Amino acid sequence: MDAIVYTRNDDEYDLIKTTLENEAGLIDVDRHPLNGHKRFDHGYDVAVVALKGAEGMEVMLEYVSRFPDTNIIWITDDPFFAGIAIRNHIYDFIERPYSKERLKHSIHDVIERCPNRNRWVFRSGYYER
């Protein structure tokens, strides 16, 4: 399994990464550098988009259009975007502030939906656990 996290907050990244690792076991977690160039090199099993406002919406919409099989968890400060999330069939929408339990529940449930949940993913291929 693999996942990518989009966030500008180091503490939030650590929380999301640790939760993904604890819930999934075998998972490779990448962090997008957010250096002005968006990277959409391949479809991940899970994409956690923890960006505010239009920036988060832009990343989420790009993933939906390029990689419809990627399970997206969108974390944002603005409840206005919930409707956009629902219309685009993302896996979960989490409004800040959120509890660790809310994040854990969402990640646990999304992992159960991933067909690669029992596989360790390397960039060159898949290896069974």
Buried (B, 14 or more C-beta within 10 A) or exposed (E): BBBBBBBEEEEBBEBBBEBBBEBBEBBBBBBBEBEEEEEBEEBBBBBBBBBBEEBBBEBBBBBBEEBEEBBBBBBBEEEEBBEBBEEBEBBBBBBEEBEEEBBBBBBEBBBEEBEBBEBBBEEEEEEEE
